[in-house]
Amino acid sequence: MAVRLSREPGRWCVVLARTEWLDPGLLAPDIAAALRVPRGDAVRVCRYQRGILVEGASQDAAESLVALLRTRQVEALALPDAQLPVLPRAVNVSLATIDGTGFGTPSVQGAGFPNLWDWNHLALVCAGILLDPAQQAAGIVDRMDKAALEEANDRAALAQHALDRARTRVFPLGKEIARGEADIGQALQVALTGGKPQAPQALDGFGHIGTVVDVIFQRPMERLRLTERSRVQGLARGPSLARILHLTVKALSAQADSAGLSGTTIALAAGADSGEYLFEDLGQFDDYCRWAYFWKLKRQGE
């Protein structure tokens, strides 16, 4: 997620024009100098950002960072923190319907919450796959001799390995979609017999993933969240969470124009193998939603 340097009023942030990998080896020293932060924080700026690089910087530091990035052919924008949208807290939806009449949420009750949300008021759909933190740590720290971590060279090697893996990680969505098709028979048998569904299998190299879809409406202004525990009526179920996510975003994409879809949602709906829609945790995903919503509002205002 974005690195926050300060929560004082009047601070500035830096956002990318498009999400892209920033090479820490190339940029971290210059970022550290521009922001006047330790090199470790500059590596975090590169490693954890999903569109929002830093918040709480001084105006001079933010503008200096933008100028630096431009010399590396990376387009970015400096603006006051107050201009970066803060989205409502996500409301978890356990049961939903998606069709031409609207986004139905019979499981959500509360003052001001309609049972049917008008597609004309849809602002943005953001979707992603959440990585298993235990799987990411496995084999790197857990299984190593703790004494080895005392050596600075070993720590540096571990950090470099984590960076390399993050840069090259691609999720096999096409394979998961195909695997899900083969498991429909098992899902039907569970439905007919009343048995327990098969537990989702851990994916090699990814562990037990999670899924998240934020559906943001403007009237009323709310953020509705579907997770791997949510159920969308009419969509086939199965042990592959990635396939269920793919079907969900396809159904949502059919009701929204391209301006209302984040890049991750478009890639998931297309069934593309990619690392674009992989997120370390919900905090990183929330930052991406804010970034995508900011650029949607900016495009509307131009």
PECORUR-V347498 format. One record per pair of residues at least 24 apart in sequence whose C-alpha atoms are under 6 Angstrom apart, sorted by the first residue. I is the first residue (numbers start at 1). J is the second residue. D is the distance in whole Angstrom. If there is no record, write none. Layout:
# PECORUR-V347498
I;J;D + I;J;D
This chain:
# PECORUR-V347498
1;48;5 + 1;49;5 + 1;284;4 + 2;49;5 + 2;52;5 + 2;53;5 + 2;54;5 + 3;45;6 + 3;54;5 + 4;54;6 + 4;55;5 + 4;56;5 + 5;56;5 + 5;57;6 + 6;56;4 + 7;56;6 + 11;56;5 + 11;57;5 + 11;58;5 + 11;80;6 + 11;81;6 + 12;56;5 + 12;57;5 + 12;58;6 + 12;59;5 + 12;79;6 + 12;80;4 + 12;81;5 + 13;54;5 + 13;55;4 + 13;78;6 + 13;79;6 + 13;80;6 + 13;81;5 + 14;53;6 + 14;54;6 + 14;77;6 + 14;78;5 + 15;51;6 + 15;52;4 + 15;53;6 + 15;76;6 + 15;77;5 + 16;51;5 + 16;76;4 + 17;75;5 + 17;76;5 + 19;51;5 + 22;46;5 + 34;61;6 + 34;65;6 + 35;61;5 + 50;288;5 + 51;291;6 + 90;223;5 + 90;224;6 + 90;225;6 + 91;224;5 + 91;225;6 + 92;225;5 + 93;225;6 + 93;226;6 + 94;230;4 + 95;230;6 + 95;231;5 + 95;232;6 + 96;232;5 + 97;232;6 + 97;233;5 + 121;217;6 + 121;218;5 + 121;219;6 + 122;217;4 + 123;216;5 + 123;217;5 + 123;218;6 + 123;260;6 + 124;216;5 + 124;260;4 + 124;261;6 + 125;214;6 + 125;215;5 + 125;261;5 + 126;213;6 + 126;214;5 + 126;262;5 + 126;265;6 + 127;212;6 + 127;213;4 + 127;265;5 + 128;212;6 + 128;277;5 + 129;210;6 + 129;211;5 + 129;277;6 + 129;278;5 + 130;209;6 + 130;210;5 + 130;211;6 + 130;279;5 + 130;280;6 + 130;281;6 + 131;209;5 + 131;280;5 + 132;207;6 + 132;208;6 + 132;209;5 + 135;207;5 + 169;275;6 + 170;274;5 + 170;275;4 + 171;273;5 + 171;274;5 + 171;275;6 + 172;273;5 + 173;271;6 + 173;273;5 + 174;271;6 + 177;243;5 + 180;240;6 + 187;238;6 + 200;239;5 + 200;240;6
